[in-house]
Amino acid sequence: MSGQSGTNPGPDPDSNSNPNPDLESDSAPDDPPLSDAFVDEWAISNIVTTLVPLLVALSALQMGSGTVLESFEDQLLENPSLLVLVPVMIGTAGNLGSIMCARMSTQLHLGTLEFSPANPNVRANVGAVYGLAATVFVLLGFASWGIGRALGGTLGLVPLLIITIVSGMLLATWVVIVSSVSVYASYRLGYDPDDTTIPVVTNVCDITGVLILFGVVWVVLGL
């Protein structure tokens, strides 16, 4: 044997390189990350310019709710149960609308919402609203009757339950319609439903809730 050593050759400097450079070039997209596409939509300036005109218009609409309440002042003072019922009724309607809008907006962003009565997600949302309304408004009727009696009211339990349940279910139907239309309209107009739908539904339900409630009161009590 000569003086040559039996050492192994060093690692090939190209051994760590990608054997298929075409795959490496394909795996590095030139497009920006997907999140960058939503920067403009989530920008503060975009949200403000979208919501300020909407909130101004809804605030003007909200003033109409106070005008309607003023026209029923005598009936409210005569029946404390109705006076107790008004803010809770319209507040519950706004809560139900917020729940439905939030659920539909989330499903819309996830791509699982189809605006069709045959869609199980739509049916589930509608069923949840009606189930919540049926439970809450029955309890609300008993509570308002008890408070009204404590305040000296004379309105009976049965007519008050009829007023509460009928107006509550009518209001739940209106909530379903307004929520669905507002989410669909926001989607078609290119607005984020998370920004626009809940203010629209809560304000619209405030004034229409008062109208529905006193419409039922007028039919049941003949006021």
LOSEDO-219004 format. One line per field, with one value per residue (C-alpha): x, y, z. Coordinates in nm, 3 decimals, always signed. Layout:
% LOSEDO-219004
u = c(X | ...)
v = c(Y | ...)
w = c(Z | ...)
This chain:
% LOSEDO-219004
u = c(+0.000 | +0.133 | +0.099 | -0.248 | -0.504 | -0.838 | -1.043 | -1.386 | -1.447 | -1.633 | -1.998 | -2.105 | -2.171 | -2.477 | -2.617 | -2.843 | -2.986 | -3.330 | -3.293 | -3.583 | -3.542 | -3.867 | -4.065 | -3.892 | -3.974 | -4.336 | -4.370 | -4.273 | -4.576 | -4.530 | -4.873 | -4.893 | -5.042 | -5.417 | -5.455 | -5.317 | -5.623 | -5.841 | -5.629 | -5.833 | -6.160 | -6.054 | -5.892 | -6.022 | -6.095 | -6.306 | -6.506 | -6.567 | -6.674 | -6.914 | -7.069 | -7.094 | -7.362 | -7.544 | -7.547 | -7.663 | -7.956 | -8.043 | -8.027 | -8.282 | -8.499 | -8.462 | -8.620 | -8.937 | -8.955 | -8.979 | -9.252 | -9.456 | -9.416 | -9.532 | -9.853 | -9.933 | -9.848 | -10.199 | -10.232 | -9.890 | -9.966 | -10.301 | -10.146 | -9.809 | -9.764 | -9.742 | -9.504 | -9.274 | -9.319 | -9.211 | -8.833 | -8.791 | -8.987 | -8.786 | -8.461 | -8.532 | -8.613 | -8.280 | -8.100 | -8.267 | -8.177 | -7.816 | -7.792 | -7.928 | -7.714 | -7.400 | -7.469 | -7.550 | -7.246 | -7.016 | -7.163 | -7.133 | -6.762 | -6.712 | -6.884 | -7.154 | -7.448 | -7.679 | -7.970 | -8.239 | -8.512 | -8.387 | -8.049 | -8.032 | -7.820 | -8.093 | -8.361 | -8.154 | -8.113 | -8.484 | -8.577 | -8.340 | -8.496 | -8.851 | -8.754 | -8.586 | -8.877 | -9.140 | -8.951 | -8.853 | -9.181 | -9.388 | -9.165 | -9.178 | -9.559 | -9.562 | -9.292 | -9.459 | -9.793 | -9.637 | -9.459 | -9.771 | -9.982 | -9.724 | -9.749 | -10.127 | -10.218 | -10.542 | -10.457 | -10.528 | -10.279 | -10.457 | -10.486 | -10.133 | -10.002 | -10.192 | -10.042 | -9.691 | -9.690 | -9.865 | -9.662 | -9.344 | -9.390 | -9.486 | -9.176 | -8.965 | -9.097 | -9.004 | -8.658 | -8.601 | -8.701 | -8.497 | -8.190 | -8.192 | -8.246 | -7.978 | -7.716 | -7.800 | -7.806 | -7.471 | -7.323 | -7.459 | -7.348 | -6.996 | -7.014 | -6.898 | -7.215 | -7.030 | -7.027 | -7.370 | -7.631 | -7.656 | -7.703 | -7.966 | -8.160 | -8.156 | -8.269 | -8.536 | -8.672 | -8.690 | -8.943 | -9.130 | -9.138 | -9.331 | -9.572 | -9.629 | -9.677 | -9.936 | -10.107 | -10.168 | -10.268 | -10.523 | -10.673 | -10.683 | -10.789 | -10.958 | -10.759)
v = c(+0.000 | +0.341 | +0.645 | +0.726 | +0.756 | +0.577 | +0.886 | +0.930 | +1.226 | +1.521 | +1.580 | +1.698 | +2.071 | +2.025 | +1.733 | +1.960 | +2.139 | +2.058 | +1.782 | +1.934 | +2.311 | +2.346 | +2.225 | +2.479 | +2.761 | +2.646 | +2.633 | +2.998 | +3.191 | +3.544 | +3.650 | +3.822 | +3.632 | +3.592 | +3.812 | +4.110 | +4.101 | +4.201 | +4.489 | +4.750 | +4.596 | +4.599 | +4.942 | +5.196 | +5.452 | +5.204 | +5.101 | +5.462 | +5.580 | +5.287 | +5.312 | +5.688 | +5.754 | +5.436 | +5.526 | +5.881 | +5.750 | +5.491 | +5.752 | +5.960 | +5.650 | +5.581 | +5.917 | +5.786 | +5.519 | +5.789 | +5.966 | +5.646 | +5.588 | +5.940 | +5.880 | +5.586 | +5.770 | +5.754 | +5.380 | +5.316 | +5.515 | +5.340 | +4.992 | +4.967 | +4.614 | +4.755 | +5.024 | +4.755 | +4.545 | +4.803 | +4.834 | +4.462 | +4.370 | +4.586 | +4.496 | +4.125 | +4.172 | +4.346 | +4.065 | +3.800 | +3.992 | +4.029 | +3.655 | +3.567 | +3.826 | +3.708 | +3.344 | +3.418 | +3.645 | +3.376 | +3.112 | +3.352 | +3.405 | +3.030 | +2.971 | +2.748 | +2.987 | +2.970 | +3.213 | +2.953 | +2.813 | +2.467 | +2.537 | +2.357 | +2.640 | +2.893 | +2.667 | +2.615 | +2.990 | +3.054 | +2.770 | +2.903 | +3.250 | +3.114 | +2.880 | +3.159 | +3.396 | +3.143 | +3.081 | +3.437 | +3.609 | +3.363 | +3.430 | +3.800 | +3.793 | +3.645 | +3.883 | +4.196 | +4.089 | +4.045 | +4.379 | +4.551 | +4.413 | +4.533 | +4.881 | +4.885 | +4.775 | +4.597 | +4.422 | +4.050 | +3.771 | +3.609 | +3.920 | +4.019 | +3.675 | +3.697 | +4.040 | +3.928 | +3.598 | +3.720 | +4.040 | +3.850 | +3.587 | +3.850 | +4.041 | +3.724 | +3.678 | +4.035 | +3.981 | +3.680 | +3.880 | +4.191 | +3.989 | +3.778 | +4.077 | +4.288 | +4.011 | +3.941 | +4.311 | +4.373 | +4.079 | +4.194 | +4.554 | +4.450 | +4.552 | +4.340 | +4.207 | +4.214 | +4.594 | +4.675 | +4.415 | +4.439 | +4.822 | +4.796 | +4.515 | +4.658 | +5.004 | +4.881 | +4.639 | +4.917 | +5.124 | +4.836 | +4.650 | +4.935 | +4.943 | +4.566 | +4.568 | +4.844 | +4.705 | +4.384 | +4.583 | +4.774 | +4.450 | +4.267 | +4.549 | +4.779 | +5.079)
w = c(+0.000 | -0.077 | +0.145 | +0.009 | +0.287 | +0.278 | +0.367 | +0.211 | -0.011 | +0.149 | +0.091 | -0.245 | -0.215 | -0.435 | -0.233 | -0.021 | -0.318 | -0.449 | -0.710 | -0.898 | -0.910 | -1.104 | -0.802 | -0.581 | -0.814 | -0.833 | -0.452 | -0.411 | -0.534 | -0.652 | -0.521 | -0.180 | +0.115 | +0.114 | +0.423 | +0.231 | +0.008 | +0.303 | +0.432 | +0.248 | +0.362 | +0.728 | +0.716 | +0.967 | +0.696 | +0.500 | +0.807 | +0.910 | +0.565 | +0.542 | +0.887 | +0.950 | +0.682 | +0.784 | +1.155 | +1.082 | +0.878 | +1.143 | +1.419 | +1.232 | +1.198 | +1.570 | +1.649 | +1.491 | +1.761 | +2.028 | +1.833 | +1.815 | +2.188 | +2.262 | +2.070 | +2.302 | +2.624 | +2.773 | +2.715 | +2.866 | +3.179 | +3.217 | +3.185 | +3.365 | +3.230 | +2.877 | +2.993 | +3.132 | +2.819 | +2.560 | +2.619 | +2.686 | +2.374 | +2.135 | +2.312 | +2.277 | +1.909 | +1.858 | +2.040 | +1.825 | +1.511 | +1.625 | +1.687 | +1.345 | +1.163 | +1.341 | +1.256 | +0.892 | +0.852 | +0.992 | +0.762 | +0.470 | +0.539 | +0.572 | +0.238 | +0.388 | +0.345 | +0.047 | +0.039 | -0.010 | +0.220 | +0.126 | +0.287 | +0.626 | +0.769 | +0.690 | +0.836 | +1.150 | +1.197 | +1.149 | +1.385 | +1.651 | +1.633 | +1.663 | +1.945 | +2.142 | +2.077 | +2.190 | +2.514 | +2.598 | +2.516 | +2.723 | +3.023 | +2.945 | +2.958 | +3.309 | +3.431 | +3.293 | +3.442 | +3.786 | +3.772 | +3.641 | +3.926 | +4.176 | +4.023 | +4.048 | +3.697 | +3.620 | +3.294 | +3.324 | +3.269 | +2.974 | +2.754 | +2.842 | +2.744 | +2.416 | +2.348 | +2.439 | +2.250 | +1.934 | +1.905 | +1.994 | +1.724 | +1.467 | +1.563 | +1.535 | +1.180 | +1.100 | +1.253 | +1.026 | +0.718 | +0.803 | +0.904 | +0.588 | +0.361 | +0.532 | +0.510 | +0.146 | +0.054 | +0.224 | +0.038 | -0.299 | -0.245 | -0.147 | +0.220 | +0.513 | +0.684 | +1.016 | +0.993 | +0.854 | +0.944 | +1.323 | +1.332 | +1.060 | +1.226 | +1.578 | +1.469 | +1.228 | +1.489 | +1.749 | +1.558 | +1.395 | +1.727 | +1.883 | +1.588 | +1.601 | +1.979 | +1.982 | +1.675 | +1.868 | +2.178 | +1.969 | +1.834 | +2.170 | +2.400 | +2.151 | +2.275)
